[in-house]
Amino acid sequence: MDRVTVMEVSPRDGLQNEDALVSTQDKLELIDRALAAGCKRIEVTSFVHPGRVPQMADAEAVCAGLPQRGDVTYTGLVLNERGYQRLLATERLDETGLVVPASDTFGERNQGLNVADAVAMARRVLKDARQRGHRAQATIAVAFGCPFEGEVDAQRVVRIACELAEEAPVEIALADTIGVAVPMQVADLFARLREALGPDMPLRAHLHDTRNTGIANAYAALQAGVATLDASIGGVGGCPFAPNASGNIATEDLVYMLDRGGVTHDVALETLIDAAGWLEGVLGKKVPSMLLKAGPFPG
């Protein structure tokens, strides 16, 4: 791939696992900084029960404060049909992002649904969205390994993707939710997906850097023809329902690799680094970003 889209997920996946509540104003500032860097797809919030994920309790307030931009796709994450209805009611988001687990145990702990029930739910939402003319995509969580069940069968992931594809989502993503994947596994699973789904289904990769393989996995996804890569300013993030699932790959670290590799993406590295430094101050702790520590090259 000589061009990719960077999907900025820091306002949602980046913040959802933080203990200290981030204000709505600071979340909107983070989104503004992502926009200033040139991000054109931003996952801004999730519509989940505030008792389960307190950080996302202000989802509607965040949506109400979004700058209205015709050139940007704002996405909200939903885990069930209740969340989908909340998202639609805001009338401010361009896209619904669904989550379907690749293991029953993770699905039951993450969203109260086993795999079969989550697939059925996602298919109903995708069908409804299609009828409304509303964009909807689906992410298969723990596609590369589950914190409770261990290894996940690749063919199961492909079967789930094929079922979802029957409802014509605008995109299907694979998520390394707990950061266990390695590049060879990423390349293999995306190749299987491409073979099963054909050339026309857009693919996205959501990768965590828990075991220091995130950037290598992003490269493997890129080589496999994945068109969109998720990343989080500062490298913050994690899943509240997956033990030891630390941050996403840092957007600035990913963009550094893309820049040096001659891959077009339209996101400004220096602005991202500034945003990571600002976010470090908001969170009151160091963020994992390597570019924030080392700076770009050449300087």
BALOBA-1460 file (C-alpha; in Angstrom, 3 decimals):
// residues 299
<rec num="1" residu="m" x="0.000" y="0.000" z="0.000"/>
<rec num="2" residu="d" x="1.331" y="3.450" z="-0.900"/>
<rec num="3" residu="r" x="-1.534" y="5.278" z="0.838"/>
<rec num="4" residu="v" x="-3.338" y="4.515" z="4.090"/>
<rec num="5" residu="t" x="-5.868" y="6.197" z="6.336"/>
<rec num="6" residu="v" x="-4.949" y="6.685" z="9.984"/>
<rec num="7" residu="m" x="-7.970" y="6.198" z="12.247"/>
<rec num="8" residu="e" x="-7.424" y="8.234" z="15.441"/>
<rec num="9" residu="v" x="-8.899" y="6.398" z="18.442"/>
<rec num="10" residu="s" x="-7.450" y="8.289" z="21.415"/>
<rec num="11" residu="p" x="-10.709" y="10.016" z="22.437"/>
<rec num="12" residu="r" x="-12.368" y="6.615" z="22.894"/>
<rec num="13" residu="d" x="-10.000" y="3.652" z="23.187"/>
<rec num="14" residu="g" x="-7.186" y="5.908" z="24.336"/>
<rec num="15" residu="l" x="-9.068" y="7.303" z="27.320"/>
<rec num="16" residu="q" x="-11.517" y="4.566" z="28.287"/>
<rec num="17" residu="n" x="-9.074" y="2.706" z="30.541"/>
<rec num="18" residu="e" x="-7.816" y="5.784" z="32.414"/>
<rec num="19" residu="d" x="-8.709" y="5.887" z="36.114"/>
<rec num="20" residu="a" x="-8.795" y="9.688" z="36.340"/>
<rec num="21" residu="l" x="-11.857" y="11.064" z="34.559"/>
<rec num="22" residu="v" x="-10.990" y="13.359" z="31.660"/>
<rec num="23" residu="s" x="-13.325" y="16.328" z="31.267"/>
<rec num="24" residu="t" x="-15.573" y="16.731" z="28.247"/>
<rec num="25" residu="q" x="-13.704" y="19.945" z="27.448"/>
<rec num="26" residu="d" x="-10.365" y="18.123" z="27.377"/>
<rec num="27" residu="k" x="-11.804" y="15.347" z="25.215"/>
<rec num="28" residu="l" x="-12.976" y="17.954" z="22.729"/>
<rec num="29" residu="e" x="-9.547" y="19.605" z="22.867"/>
<rec num="30" residu="l" x="-7.971" y="16.227" z="22.074"/>
<rec num="31" residu="i" x="-10.290" y="15.878" z="19.082"/>
<rec num="32" residu="d" x="-9.422" y="19.425" z="17.969"/>
<rec num="33" residu="r" x="-5.727" y="18.541" z="18.130"/>
<rec num="34" residu="a" x="-6.309" y="15.419" z="16.055"/>
<rec num="35" residu="l" x="-8.171" y="17.526" z="13.499"/>
<rec num="36" residu="a" x="-5.336" y="20.062" z="13.474"/>
<rec num="37" residu="a" x="-2.927" y="17.217" z="12.694"/>
<rec num="38" residu="g" x="-5.021" y="16.321" z="9.645"/>
<rec num="39" residu="c" x="-6.886" y="13.263" z="10.957"/>
<rec num="40" residu="k" x="-9.965" y="12.630" z="8.842"/>
<rec num="41" residu="r" x="-11.368" y="9.605" z="10.704"/>
<rec num="42" residu="i" x="-11.726" y="9.911" z="14.484"/>
<rec num="43" residu="e" x="-13.369" y="7.509" z="16.931"/>
<rec num="44" residu="v" x="-14.751" y="10.087" z="19.336"/>
<rec num="45" residu="t" x="-16.586" y="8.091" z="22.012"/>
<rec num="46" residu="s" x="-18.464" y="4.907" z="22.865"/>
<rec num="47" residu="f" x="-22.071" y="4.404" z="23.909"/>
<rec num="48" residu="v" x="-21.688" y="1.990" z="26.799"/>
<rec num="49" residu="h" x="-23.194" y="1.804" z="30.276"/>
<rec num="50" residu="p" x="-21.506" y="4.489" z="32.431"/>
<rec num="51" residu="g" x="-21.322" y="2.064" z="35.313"/>
<rec num="52" residu="r" x="-19.142" y="-0.209" z="33.222"/>
<rec num="53" residu="v" x="-16.976" y="2.457" z="31.584"/>
<rec num="54" residu="p" x="-17.295" y="5.699" z="33.582"/>
<rec num="55" residu="q" x="-14.888" y="7.534" z="31.273"/>
<rec num="56" residu="m" x="-17.476" y="7.385" z="28.481"/>
<rec num="57" residu="a" x="-20.415" y="8.674" z="30.540"/>
<rec num="58" residu="d" x="-20.365" y="11.995" z="28.657"/>
<rec num="59" residu="a" x="-20.749" y="10.461" z="25.173"/>
<rec num="60" residu="e" x="-23.695" y="12.667" z="24.219"/>
<rec num="61" residu="a" x="-21.973" y="15.808" z="25.527"/>
<rec num="62" residu="v" x="-18.853" y="15.036" z="23.486"/>
<rec num="63" residu="c" x="-20.963" y="14.558" z="20.368"/>
<rec num="64" residu="a" x="-22.800" y="17.836" z="20.976"/>
<rec num="65" residu="g" x="-19.474" y="19.694" z="21.083"/>
<rec num="66" residu="l" x="-17.941" y="18.242" z="17.927"/>
<rec num="67" residu="p" x="-16.872" y="20.708" z="15.230"/>
<rec num="68" residu="q" x="-19.040" y="19.997" z="12.225"/>
<rec num="69" residu="r" x="-16.717" y="19.180" z="9.348"/>
<rec num="70" residu="g" x="-17.818" y="17.858" z="5.996"/>
<rec num="71" residu="d" x="-14.376" y="16.353" z="5.379"/>
<rec num="72" residu="v" x="-14.172" y="14.303" z="8.596"/>
<rec num="73" residu="t" x="-15.797" y="11.011" z="9.609"/>
<rec num="74" residu="y" x="-16.702" y="10.890" z="13.293"/>
<rec num="75" residu="t" x="-17.254" y="7.382" z="14.633"/>
<rec num="76" residu="g" x="-18.916" y="6.125" z="17.798"/>
<rec num="77" residu="l" x="-18.412" y="2.624" z="19.184"/>
<rec num="78" residu="v" x="-21.404" y="0.514" z="20.234"/>
<rec num="79" residu="l" x="-21.593" y="-2.900" z="21.860"/>
<rec num="80" residu="n" x="-25.327" y="-3.526" z="21.450"/>
<rec num="81" residu="e" x="-28.539" y="-2.156" z="19.978"/>
<rec num="82" residu="r" x="-29.150" y="0.160" z="22.932"/>
<rec num="83" residu="g" x="-25.846" y="1.856" z="22.246"/>
<rec num="84" residu="y" x="-26.681" y="2.091" z="18.555"/>
<rec num="85" residu="q" x="-29.951" y="3.868" z="19.309"/>
<rec num="86" residu="r" x="-28.128" y="6.314" z="21.604"/>
<rec num="87" residu="l" x="-25.638" y="7.023" z="18.825"/>
<rec num="88" residu="l" x="-28.355" y="7.681" z="16.272"/>
<rec num="89" residu="a" x="-30.176" y="9.974" z="18.693"/>
<rec num="90" residu="t" x="-27.203" y="12.363" z="18.833"/>
<rec num="91" residu="e" x="-27.579" y="13.088" z="15.100"/>
<rec num="92" residu="r" x="-23.930" y="14.159" z="15.143"/>
<rec num="93" residu="l" x="-21.938" y="11.056" z="14.177"/>
<rec num="94" residu="d" x="-21.164" y="9.840" z="10.680"/>
<rec num="95" residu="e" x="-20.433" y="6.208" z="11.434"/>
<rec num="96" residu="t" x="-21.248" y="3.387" z="13.841"/>
<rec num="97" residu="g" x="-18.474" y="1.038" z="14.885"/>
<rec num="98" residu="l" x="-19.684" y="-2.378" z="16.069"/>
<rec num="99" residu="v" x="-17.701" y="-4.865" z="18.134"/>
<rec num="100" residu="v" x="-18.050" y="-8.625" z="17.697"/>
<rec num="101" residu="p" x="-15.901" y="-10.909" z="19.892"/>
<rec num="102" residu="a" x="-13.956" y="-13.863" z="18.550"/>
<rec num="103" residu="s" x="-14.370" y="-15.777" z="21.835"/>
<rec num="104" residu="d" x="-17.438" y="-16.438" z="23.957"/>
<rec num="105" residu="t" x="-15.799" y="-15.637" z="27.293"/>
<rec num="106" residu="f" x="-14.450" y="-12.278" z="26.189"/>
<rec num="107" residu="g" x="-17.783" y="-11.398" z="24.587"/>
<rec num="108" residu="e" x="-19.722" y="-12.229" z="27.727"/>
<rec num="109" residu="r" x="-17.376" y="-10.152" z="29.887"/>
<rec num="110" residu="n" x="-17.019" y="-7.265" z="27.437"/>
<rec num="111" residu="q" x="-20.607" y="-6.841" z="26.270"/>
<rec num="112" residu="g" x="-22.737" y="-9.594" z="27.776"/>
<rec num="113" residu="l" x="-23.016" y="-11.508" z="24.493"/>
<rec num="114" residu="n" x="-21.456" y="-14.728" z="23.264"/>
<rec num="115" residu="v" x="-20.114" y="-14.900" z="19.723"/>
<rec num="116" residu="a" x="-23.327" y="-16.143" z="18.094"/>
<rec num="117" residu="d" x="-25.506" y="-13.550" z="19.820"/>
<rec num="118" residu="a" x="-23.030" y="-10.739" z="19.058"/>
<rec num="119" residu="v" x="-22.945" y="-11.687" z="15.370"/>
<rec num="120" residu="a" x="-26.744" y="-11.720" z="15.263"/>
<rec num="121" residu="m" x="-26.884" y="-8.317" z="16.979"/>
<rec num="122" residu="a" x="-24.311" y="-6.862" z="14.595"/>
<rec num="123" residu="r" x="-26.176" y="-8.171" z="11.580"/>
<rec num="124" residu="r" x="-29.395" y="-6.498" z="12.742"/>
<rec num="125" residu="v" x="-27.605" y="-3.184" z="13.299"/>
<rec num="126" residu="l" x="-25.765" y="-3.373" z="9.978"/>
<rec num="127" residu="k" x="-29.011" y="-4.090" z="8.152"/>
<rec num="128" residu="d" x="-30.766" y="-1.185" z="9.870"/>
<rec num="129" residu="a" x="-27.868" y="1.173" z="9.152"/>
<rec num="130" residu="r" x="-27.837" y="0.168" z="5.503"/>
<rec num="131" residu="q" x="-31.547" y="0.877" z="5.209"/>
<rec num="132" residu="r" x="-31.041" y="4.302" z="6.815"/>
<rec num="133" residu="g" x="-28.092" y="5.161" z="4.587"/>
<rec num="134" residu="h" x="-25.873" y="5.355" z="7.676"/>
<rec num="135" residu="r" x="-22.267" y="4.131" z="7.623"/>
<rec num="136" residu="a" x="-21.547" y="1.137" z="9.862"/>
<rec num="137" residu="q" x="-18.453" y="-1.006" z="10.223"/>
<rec num="138" residu="a" x="-17.524" y="-3.961" z="12.421"/>
<rec num="139" residu="t" x="-14.447" y="-4.907" z="14.414"/>
<rec num="140" residu="i" x="-13.717" y="-8.485" z="15.453"/>
<rec num="141" residu="a" x="-12.224" y="-8.234" z="18.943"/>
<rec num="142" residu="v" x="-9.533" y="-10.566" z="20.350"/>
<rec num="143" residu="a" x="-9.002" y="-11.844" z="16.803"/>
<rec num="144" residu="f" x="-5.400" y="-12.831" z="17.542"/>
<rec num="145" residu="g" x="-5.771" y="-14.168" z="21.071"/>
<rec num="146" residu="c" x="-8.153" y="-14.063" z="24.036"/>
<rec num="147" residu="p" x="-7.122" y="-13.257" z="27.633"/>
<rec num="148" residu="f" x="-9.491" y="-15.937" z="28.943"/>
<rec num="149" residu="e" x="-9.537" y="-18.689" z="26.306"/>
<rec num="150" residu="g" x="-6.023" y="-18.325" z="24.894"/>
<rec num="151" residu="e" x="-5.432" y="-19.015" z="21.215"/>
<rec num="152" residu="v" x="-8.225" y="-18.114" z="18.820"/>
<rec num="153" residu="d" x="-8.795" y="-20.297" z="15.779"/>
<rec num="154" residu="a" x="-8.158" y="-18.313" z="12.608"/>
<rec num="155" residu="q" x="-10.955" y="-20.068" z="10.757"/>
<rec num="156" residu="r" x="-13.414" y="-18.938" z="13.430"/>
<rec num="157" residu="v" x="-12.369" y="-15.344" z="12.802"/>
<rec num="158" residu="v" x="-12.816" y="-15.789" z="9.055"/>
<rec num="159" residu="r" x="-16.268" y="-17.339" z="9.551"/>
<rec num="160" residu="i" x="-17.351" y="-14.403" z="11.714"/>
<rec num="161" residu="a" x="-16.073" y="-11.963" z="9.095"/>
<rec num="162" residu="c" x="-17.942" y="-13.766" z="6.328"/>
<rec num="163" residu="e" x="-21.204" y="-13.612" z="8.297"/>
<rec num="164" residu="l" x="-20.743" y="-9.892" z="8.915"/>
<rec num="165" residu="a" x="-19.867" y="-9.293" z="5.260"/>
<rec num="166" residu="e" x="-23.290" y="-10.619" z="4.246"/>
<rec num="167" residu="e" x="-24.779" y="-7.407" z="5.708"/>
<rec num="168" residu="a" x="-22.438" y="-5.161" z="3.665"/>
<rec num="169" residu="p" x="-20.563" y="-3.193" z="6.353"/>
<rec num="170" residu="v" x="-18.442" y="-0.358" z="5.008"/>
<rec num="171" residu="e" x="-15.372" y="-2.029" z="6.553"/>
<rec num="172" residu="i" x="-14.268" y="-5.027" z="8.636"/>
<rec num="173" residu="a" x="-11.458" y="-4.741" z="11.154"/>
<rec num="174" residu="l" x="-9.395" y="-7.225" z="13.137"/>
<rec num="175" residu="a" x="-8.390" y="-6.153" z="16.633"/>
<rec num="176" residu="d" x="-5.403" y="-7.389" z="18.580"/>
<rec num="177" residu="t" x="-7.228" y="-6.337" z="21.732"/>
<rec num="178" residu="i" x="-4.624" y="-7.612" z="24.185"/>
<rec num="179" residu="g" x="-1.494" y="-7.110" z="22.110"/>
<rec num="180" residu="v" x="-0.430" y="-10.731" z="21.607"/>
<rec num="181" residu="a" x="-0.101" y="-10.842" z="17.815"/>
<rec num="182" residu="v" x="3.160" y="-11.046" z="15.889"/>
<rec num="183" residu="p" x="3.732" y="-9.889" z="12.294"/>
<rec num="184" residu="m" x="3.583" y="-13.343" z="10.728"/>
<rec num="185" residu="q" x="0.205" y="-13.973" z="12.383"/>
<rec num="186" residu="v" x="-1.125" y="-10.577" z="11.289"/>
<rec num="187" residu="a" x="-0.052" y="-11.158" z="7.692"/>
<rec num="188" residu="d" x="-1.552" y="-14.645" z="7.652"/>
<rec num="189" residu="l" x="-4.924" y="-13.716" z="9.121"/>
<rec num="190" residu="f" x="-5.432" y="-10.685" z="6.906"/>
<rec num="191" residu="a" x="-4.460" y="-12.793" z="3.872"/>
<rec num="192" residu="r" x="-7.099" y="-15.359" z="4.851"/>
<rec num="193" residu="l" x="-9.635" y="-12.586" z="5.274"/>
<rec num="194" residu="r" x="-8.854" y="-11.083" z="1.889"/>
<rec num="195" residu="e" x="-9.165" y="-14.477" z="0.212"/>
<rec num="196" residu="a" x="-12.521" y="-15.137" z="1.893"/>
<rec num="197" residu="l" x="-14.037" y="-11.677" z="1.428"/>
<rec num="198" residu="g" x="-12.665" y="-10.785" z="-1.981"/>
<rec num="199" residu="p" x="-10.904" y="-7.621" z="-3.120"/>
<rec num="200" residu="d" x="-13.706" y="-5.107" z="-2.537"/>
<rec num="201" residu="m" x="-14.178" y="-5.269" z="1.257"/>
<rec num="202" residu="p" x="-12.103" y="-2.548" z="2.984"/>
<rec num="203" residu="l" x="-10.026" y="-3.892" z="5.873"/>
<rec num="204" residu="r" x="-8.747" y="-2.135" z="8.995"/>
<rec num="205" residu="a" x="-6.281" y="-3.146" z="11.710"/>
<rec num="206" residu="h" x="-6.614" y="-2.222" z="15.385"/>
<rec num="207" residu="l" x="-3.358" y="-3.070" z="17.135"/>
<rec num="208" residu="h" x="-2.078" y="-2.798" z="20.695"/>
<rec num="209" residu="d" x="1.571" y="-2.554" z="21.672"/>
<rec num="210" residu="t" x="1.320" y="-4.552" z="24.897"/>
<rec num="211" residu="r" x="4.250" y="-6.813" z="23.985"/>
<rec num="212" residu="n" x="6.194" y="-4.339" z="21.851"/>
<rec num="213" residu="t" x="4.991" y="-5.773" z="18.532"/>
<rec num="214" residu="g" x="2.472" y="-3.087" z="17.577"/>
<rec num="215" residu="i" x="4.472" y="-1.158" z="14.974"/>
<rec num="216" residu="a" x="5.821" y="-4.369" z="13.437"/>
<rec num="217" residu="n" x="2.263" y="-5.657" z="13.235"/>
<rec num="218" residu="a" x="1.151" y="-2.407" z="11.594"/>
<rec num="219" residu="y" x="3.842" y="-2.917" z="8.956"/>
<rec num="220" residu="a" x="2.641" y="-6.490" z="8.391"/>
<rec num="221" residu="a" x="-0.944" y="-5.256" z="7.999"/>
<rec num="222" residu="l" x="0.249" y="-2.612" z="5.557"/>
<rec num="223" residu="q" x="2.067" y="-5.236" z="3.501"/>
<rec num="224" residu="a" x="-1.108" y="-7.350" z="3.523"/>
<rec num="225" residu="g" x="-3.014" y="-4.506" z="1.859"/>
<rec num="226" residu="v" x="-4.906" y="-3.151" z="4.870"/>
<rec num="227" residu="a" x="-6.202" y="0.296" z="3.971"/>
<rec num="228" residu="t" x="-6.777" y="1.778" z="7.447"/>
<rec num="229" residu="l" x="-4.696" y="1.565" z="10.615"/>
<rec num="230" residu="d" x="-5.979" y="2.538" z="14.060"/>
<rec num="231" residu="a" x="-3.685" y="4.456" z="16.395"/>
<rec num="232" residu="s" x="-3.901" y="6.613" z="19.508"/>
<rec num="233" residu="i" x="-2.114" y="9.893" z="20.238"/>
<rec num="234" residu="g" x="0.520" y="9.234" z="22.880"/>
<rec num="235" residu="g" x="0.015" y="5.477" z="22.655"/>
<rec num="236" residu="v" x="-2.594" y="5.558" z="25.415"/>
<rec num="237" residu="g" x="-5.417" y="3.078" z="25.689"/>
<rec num="238" residu="g" x="-6.508" y="-0.376" z="26.669"/>
<rec num="239" residu="c" x="-9.548" y="-2.538" z="27.239"/>
<rec num="240" residu="p" x="-11.161" y="-2.356" z="30.709"/>
<rec num="241" residu="f" x="-12.314" y="-5.962" z="30.397"/>
<rec num="242" residu="a" x="-9.019" y="-7.529" z="29.323"/>
<rec num="243" residu="p" x="-6.307" y="-7.984" z="31.969"/>
<rec num="244" residu="n" x="-2.975" y="-6.307" z="31.166"/>
<rec num="245" residu="a" x="-4.191" y="-4.949" z="27.810"/>
<rec num="246" residu="s" x="-2.117" y="-1.798" z="27.611"/>
<rec num="247" residu="g" x="-2.042" y="0.939" z="25.024"/>
<rec num="248" residu="n" x="-2.608" y="1.214" z="21.319"/>
<rec num="249" residu="i" x="0.242" y="1.980" z="18.976"/>
<rec num="250" residu="a" x="1.041" y="5.685" z="19.210"/>
<rec num="251" residu="t" x="-0.215" y="7.657" z="16.221"/>
<rec num="252" residu="e" x="3.005" y="9.640" z="16.050"/>
<rec num="253" residu="d" x="5.123" y="6.451" z="16.115"/>
<rec num="254" residu="l" x="3.026" y="4.974" z="13.318"/>
<rec num="255" residu="v" x="3.203" y="8.167" z="11.257"/>
<rec num="256" residu="y" x="6.999" y="8.268" z="11.670"/>
<rec num="257" residu="m" x="7.203" y="4.778" z="10.148"/>
<rec num="258" residu="l" x="4.855" y="5.744" z="7.331"/>
<rec num="259" residu="d" x="6.780" y="8.952" z="6.612"/>
<rec num="260" residu="r" x="10.134" y="7.210" z="6.496"/>
<rec num="261" residu="g" x="8.647" y="4.449" z="4.340"/>
<rec num="262" residu="g" x="7.171" y="6.811" z="1.778"/>
<rec num="263" residu="v" x="3.551" y="5.911" z="2.558"/>
<rec num="264" residu="t" x="1.069" y="8.777" z="2.091"/>
<rec num="265" residu="h" x="-1.356" y="9.458" z="4.956"/>
<rec num="266" residu="d" x="-1.933" y="13.267" z="5.206"/>
<rec num="267" residu="v" x="-1.276" y="13.523" z="8.969"/>
<rec num="268" residu="a" x="1.274" y="15.979" z="10.407"/>
<rec num="269" residu="l" x="3.893" y="14.361" z="12.645"/>
<rec num="270" residu="e" x="4.992" y="17.447" z="14.602"/>
<rec num="271" residu="t" x="1.387" y="18.332" z="15.455"/>
<rec num="272" residu="l" x="0.839" y="14.797" z="16.736"/>
<rec num="273" residu="i" x="3.938" y="15.001" z="18.925"/>
<rec num="274" residu="d" x="2.706" y="18.289" z="20.376"/>
<rec num="275" residu="a" x="-0.679" y="16.680" z="21.056"/>
<rec num="276" residu="a" x="0.984" y="13.744" z="22.832"/>
<rec num="277" residu="g" x="2.867" y="16.173" z="25.070"/>
<rec num="278" residu="w" x="-0.346" y="18.041" z="25.846"/>
<rec num="279" residu="l" x="-2.137" y="14.761" z="26.643"/>
<rec num="280" residu="e" x="0.659" y="13.764" z="28.985"/>
<rec num="281" residu="g" x="-0.086" y="16.916" z="30.968"/>
<rec num="282" residu="v" x="-3.832" y="16.225" z="31.027"/>
<rec num="283" residu="l" x="-3.322" y="12.682" z="32.292"/>
<rec num="284" residu="g" x="-0.605" y="13.715" z="34.735"/>
<rec num="285" residu="k" x="1.674" y="10.838" z="33.761"/>
<rec num="286" residu="k" x="4.093" y="9.728" z="31.078"/>
<rec num="287" residu="v" x="2.559" y="8.311" z="27.922"/>
<rec num="288" residu="p" x="4.142" y="5.410" z="25.987"/>
<rec num="289" residu="s" x="4.940" y="7.411" z="22.830"/>
<rec num="290" residu="m" x="8.507" y="6.861" z="21.619"/>
<rec num="291" residu="l" x="8.474" y="9.895" z="19.308"/>
<rec num="292" residu="l" x="7.546" y="12.144" z="22.232"/>
<rec num="293" residu="k" x="10.691" y="10.906" z="23.982"/>
<rec num="294" residu="a" x="13.106" y="10.748" z="21.052"/>
<rec num="295" residu="g" x="11.724" y="13.264" z="18.566"/>
<rec num="296" residu="p" x="11.605" y="12.858" z="14.779"/>
<rec num="297" residu="f" x="14.553" y="12.223" z="12.467"/>
<rec num="298" residu="p" x="15.953" y="14.282" z="10.911"/>
<rec num="299" residu="g" x="15.359" y="16.675" z="13.789"/>
